[in-house]
Amino acid sequence: MRLCPSPSSTPHLDRVRQRPSTMKPHKSSPFSRKVSVAVATPILLLLALAVVSLYDFNLAETYHNIRRASSSSSASPGPATTSSSPTAPATVSSSTSPANSSSSSSSTSAASPATAVEACDLTRGQWVPDDEPPYYTNLTCPFIDDLQNCMKFGKPGGLDLMRWRWKPDGCDLPRFDAGRFLEAMRGKSMAFVGDSLARNHFKSLLCILSQVAEPVELVTTTETDVTGRAVRRDFHYGSHGFNVSLFWSPFLVKANLSSAALGLGLWDVHLDTADARWAAHIADFDHIVLSGTNWFFRPSVYYEGGRAVGRNDGASGAHNATEAPVSGAVRAAFRTALGAIAAREGFRGKAVVRTVTPAHFENGEWNTGGDCVRTRPLRRGERARDAVVAEFRAAQVDALRETEAARRRNRSGAELRLLDITEAMELRPDGHPSRYGHPPGGSVEGSFVVDCLHWCLPGAIDLWSELLFHMLAAHPPQRAD
């Protein structure tokens, strides 16, 4: 399509056109008029072409990043580590909803990195060197548990953990803006529900926000479960009226310890009943982040409708129910948890599923001498995706899709999102405490379990909060029904 410059965009042409009307008339020969026309016409044509070219150049520069990111996302082949499972209906990728997001920051232009982010898949990329200082350290954040305080206990190469950033294919992920996040959360509330990795993420968020403000923990009568853990912890940011809570619910659904005889216990897991310890409070929150898959490896018997419908391999010999795939239990539990949120009357917030992350034990498992001693990220495709991780992620995605379909049919006000961090974290075997995380008050001496499951703070896990910031605060997505 030809672009014609408007009069307002071509002041030099205006002056050229106006000049004859302001000059004093004079006589000239036909030959001189022909020469004038012959000279002026090419000049005018060149000026017009220059203006149009300049316009085209600026237009191309404005949308260069968007086109490049879009073509990169669509044309690049899937990595060797990518699961064949389908994509969730709503993710932190190029579109955080079934339709492309049209929202953007009011403070950024069309050519800003923020807009380019909207045009690429944030879940696929590489870890690249980064010279930016960390959001926090073990000296500036008071919320780091000793179990993940790798800097305090001298993890070799601990400083290098913070010298990498996640670089999505085709764009740059903006850094977490703590002030902007707190402003977006003003007067709101958020809950993290899950196991110890949910707590790991929760602490990452508190630490990043500590750049701007530190919350006060609301101490109430503390309920503990059979493992001795607090069922609920609440923190309040008085300056912003923002509340953030942590619920201990490793199965997301109702689960009872029926026997402690098997070391890790024998659990009765009711796959069709959400855990009331958090589900009874759904209406109190604007955003709920669900996670938790690791406890499904514990010896368990699965119940639906009050009767046993299966068990996992760990419960063999303890119950005569038929063995069932663990991934099926994960899928059912997430479907029940998401369904409870979507069905809650009056809830119009966001339910976010954080996908599974791998353990990186090498040369053995956690109880057979395994460790994680790597000191730098892997390159994409360097190691194939673990089959169990692929199954669990697929189960989470399927549960989200099925609940989204039901939500649409029932016209629920809840929004369902997928925080897909599986691929990024597969590439960070260097990000775990290994033997440099200790119980509260511990030291580098003594015996302890090597940890290649949880994540050092600060470290790679802070990506989870960066993606959560992008999802909830930087560019709130619009869902198309």
N, C-alpha and C positions, 0 to 999 in steps of 0.2 A: 504493500500500500504506500503510495507517495504521501509524504508529509509536507504540507505547505506552511511556511512560516506565517504566523499572524502578524499584523502590523505592529502590535505591541511588543513582539519579540524581535523586531528588526528595525531599530531606530536609525541605523545608518542608511538603510534603504529609504526610509521616510524622508531623510534629509536629501537624498539624491533626487527623489521624486519632487520634493518641494522647491528645489533650487531653481528650476526654470521659471516658476511663477514669481520668484522674488528678484530675478535679474532684470536689468534694463534691456528692453527690446533693441535689437540692432539688425541691420541688414547683413545677409550672408549669401554667398553664392551657392548654387545647387551642389557644386563639388564639395564645398566645405561642410554642407549639411550631411552629405553622404559619408564624409570622413568621420564627422561627429557621431553619427548613428553607428557606424562600423566600429568605432572605439568604445562607445558607451555600452552597446549591447553585450559584448563579452564581459565587460566589467560588472554590469548588473547581474549577469548570469552567474559569474564566479562568486559574487557576494551572496547570492541566494543559495547556491550550492554549499557555500561555507556555513551559512546559518543552519541549513537543513542537516548537514553532516554533524555539526556540533550538537544539534538536538538529538540526532540518532545516537551519537557517542554517549551522551549523558544518559539516555534511556537505556542503552545497553549496559552501562556501568551500574545503573540502579538495580537492574534485575539480573546481573551476571551471577551473583552468588546463588540466587534462587534457582536459576536454570541449571547451574552446575550441580547444586545439591540434589535437585530432582533427578537429573540424568544419572548421577552417581548412584543414587539409591535404587533406581529402577534397572540400571544396566549391569550393575556389579553382581557377579554370581554369589550364591550363598556360600558361607565359609564351611570348612569341614566340621566345625563345632556346632553348627546350627541344627537344631532339632527339626525333624520333618513334621512336627505337630503344627496345626494351623495357628494363625495369628489371632490374638484376642480381639474382641470387637472394639476395645478402647485401650490405647497404650500411650506411652510417652514417646512414640515414634513421630513421624512427620505429621500425623494428625492424631490428636489425643481424643478423638471421638470418631464415630463411624463416618462422619463427613469431615472435610477439611476444615480446620479451625480458621475462623476469620478474625479472631480477636488478636490484638497486639498491644504493646505498651504505648501509652500516649506520649511517652517521652522519647520514642525512637522513630526514625524515619523508615521509609520503605527499603532503604539500602542498609539498614542496621544489621548487626549480627543476630539480633533477636529474631528478625524476620527470616533470616537464612535458616535459623534453627527450626522454624516451623516447616521448612521444606526438606528436612532430612530425617533419617531414622536414628534417633538418639541411642537405640539399643545396640547398634552395630558400629564397631570402630576399633580403635587401637589405643593403648596407653602410650603416651609420648612424654618426653622429658619436659619438665616444668620448673621455671625459676621463681615462680610466685611464692611468697611466704605462705605457710599453712594458716588456716583459719584460726587455729589455737594450738597450744602445746599442753603437755602434762602440767606445766607450771601456771598456765593461765586459765585452765578449765578445772573447776573443783568437782566435776561430776564423773570423772573417769574411774571406773572400777579397777582395782589392782589386777584383776584377771585379764584386762585388756591394756594395761598401762605398760606397753612395750618399751617406751623411752625411759621410764623410771627404773626398770630392771635391766637396762643395758642390752637390748636386743641388737646383735651385730647388724650394722647397716640400717639401724632404726631410722636415722635421718633420711635415708634414701627412700623410705616409704612415702615420704611427703613430696618427693621430687618428680612425681608423675601425675599427669592429668588424663582424663578420659577424653579422647578426640573422636567424636562420631564421624562417620563417613560423610564428607561433603559439607561440614559446618563446624563451628566451635560452640561448645556448651558454655553459656555464660556462668561466671562464678556466682556462688550463693550470696545474695544481698540480704544480710540479716535484718537491717532496718526496714527494707521493703517487705520482707516476709512478715515481720511482726505487724507492720501497718496493714497488710492484707488480712492478717488474722485478728485484727482488732475486734473485740467483742465476741470472738468465736471460741470454739473448743475442739480439741482433737484427741483421739484415743489411739494408742498402739495396742494391738491385741495379738498375743502369741506366746512364743517361748523365749529362751535366753537371747536368741538373735533379734527378736523384737526389742528386747531391752538394749542390746548392742546398738541398734539403729536409734532408739529413743535417746540414748546418751550422746550419740553423734549430733543429733539435732540440738540438744541442750548446749553442747559445747560450742557449736557454730554460732548459736544465738547469743552466747555469752560475750561475744564481741560488743554487743549493744546493751544487753540486759541479762540479769540473772534472776531466775524465778525463785519464789519462796515455796517450799514444800508444805502442803497443807496436811498437818499431822492429825489424823483422826484415829478412832479405834481400828487397829490393823487386823484384818482377817488373814489368816495364813492357811495354806492348803496342806495336804498330807506330806508334802515334801519340805515343809517349813518355809516356803516362799510367801512373800506378801502377795495377796490376790490383787490388790490395787494400790497404786501410788499416784498422787495428784500434785501438780505443780502449777503455780499461778504467777503470771506476769502482770503485776498490778498496774504498771504504766500503760499497758495496752488492753487490759481486761481479757487476756488470752489465757485459757486453761489447757493444759496438756496432761493426759493421763496414761498410765501404763497398766495393762491388765495381764496377769499371768494366766494364760489359758492355752497350754501347749497343743491341745487337740482341737481347739476352737469349739468343740461340741462337748456335751456332758461326758465325763469320764470318772470312773471310780477305781481306786486301787483295791482290788479284791483279794490280793495276796502279795506279801512281800517276800515270798520264799524263793523267787527266781532271780535274786540279785537286783535287777532293774524293775522288779515287781511284775504282777500280772494285772492288766488293766481291762476293765469293761468299758468299751467305747460305744456310746449311743450315737450312731452316725446321723440319725434323723432328729436330734434334739440339740439346739444350740446351747452352749454353756450359759446358764442364767446369770452367772457372776458378772459377765459383761453384757450379755444380750438384754438384760433388764434395764440397761441404761442407754440403749441406742438413741433414744429421743433426746438425750442430753448433749449430743455431739453433732458438730457440723461435718467433721471428717473422721473416718475410721480406717486405720491401716491394719489389714489382716496379714498374718504370715504364720509360718509354723509347719514344718514337715518332719523334723528330726525325731520327735517323740513317737511317730508312727512305727519306728523300728523296735520299740519296746514290746515285749510280749503282750499281745492284745487279743481280746475276743470282741467281735463286732456285733452290735445289736441294732435292730430296727423294729419298731412297733413292740418293743419289750421282749423280743425273742432273739436268740443268737442266730446270726445269719452267716457267720464265717469267723475265721481267725487268721493271724499271720503265722509265719513259720516259728517264731519265738515261743508261741503258745502251744506248740505240739506237745502232747503228753499231758498238758494241763486241762485241755478241753477237747471234746470229740467233734467240735464243729468242723466243717470243711475248710481247708486252707483257701484263702482268697488273696488276690494280689494287693499288696500294700498301696499301690497307686490308686486302686479303686476306692480304698478307704479315704485316701487323701481327697480324691475328687468328690466323694459324698460329703465329707466334712466341710469342705469349702463351699459346696453348693448349699448346704444347710445354713452355714454362717451368712453367706451372701443373701440367701433367701429371707433370713430373719431380718436383715437390714432393709431389704427392698420392700418387705411386707409391713414394716413398722409405720403405722399411721402418723403422718406429719413429718416424717424424716425426708428432707429434700437436700441432704448433703451428698458427699462423695464417699463411696466405699472403695478403697484402694487395696488391691491384692499385690503384695510384694512377692515376686517369684523366688523359687528355691535357689540357694547358693551351694556350691560344692564344698566338701572338705578336701584338703590337699595332702592327705597322708601319703607318704611314699616309703617304700621298703617296709611295709607293714601297716597294720591298722592302729587305732588309738591304744589298744590293749595288747599289741604284739610287736612293739618297738618301732612303730611308724613315726615319722617326723616330717616337718616341712622346713627345709633349710635354704631354699632358693632365695636369692637376693635381688631379683629383678623380675618384671612381668614377662609372661610368655607372649609370643607373637600369635596372632590369630591363625588357627589351623595347625599350630605346633603340637597340640595334643587334642585327640578326639574327645567329644563330649561323653561323659560317663552315662551309661545306659539308664541307671536309676535316676540320675538328675534329669535326663530327657523325659522319662516317664512321669516324674513328679511335676515338672513344668507343664507338660501336656495335660496332666490332670487338673492343674490350677486353671489353665487356659480354657479347658472344656467346661469347668464349673462356672467360670465367669460368663462364657458364651451362653450356656443354658439358662443361667439366671437373668442375663440381659434379655434373652428372648421372652422369658416369662414376665420380666418387668415391662417390656413393651406391650405385651398383651393386656396386662393389668393396669397399664398407664401409671406405674409407680413414679413418684417424684425423685427417687434415689438415682444418683449417677454412679456408674461402675467404671473403674479405671484399673489398668494393669501397670504396675511399676516393675518393668521387666529388666532385671539387673543380672540375669543368669549368665549371659555371654561375657559381659564385662568382668564379672567376678571369677569366672573360670580362668581368666588370664592373669590372676593375681595370687599365685601360690606363695608369694613373698609377703603377703599382707596379714598373716596369722601370728599370734603370739608365740607359737611353738613352746619352748620351755621358759619363755620370758614373760609369762603372766602368772600371777600368784594370788592365793586367797587374801582377803583383807588383812593387812598387817604382816604379810609374809615377807620372805627375803629370797635372795638368789640361792640360798643354801637349802638343803632338804630335798625330799622326794615329792614329786607332784606329777600330775597327768600332763603330757604334752598336748597342746591345744592347736589343732590345725583346722578347726571348725569356726570359731569366733574370729573377730577381726580387731587388729590393733587400733587404738585411738590415740592420736589422729592417724589417718591412713586411708586406704582404698575405700573403706565403708562410707566415708564422707560423700562419695558419689551418690549414695542413696538419697541423702538429704538434698544434694544439688538437683537431682531429678524430681524429687518431691517439690522443691521450690519452683521448678519450671512448670510442674503440673498444676499446682495450687495457687501460686502467687504471681509468677512472672507473666504467664499468658493463659489465664483461665479459659479452658476450651468451651466451645459451644456444641451441644449435642443436638443432632438432627434426628427427630422422631419420624 
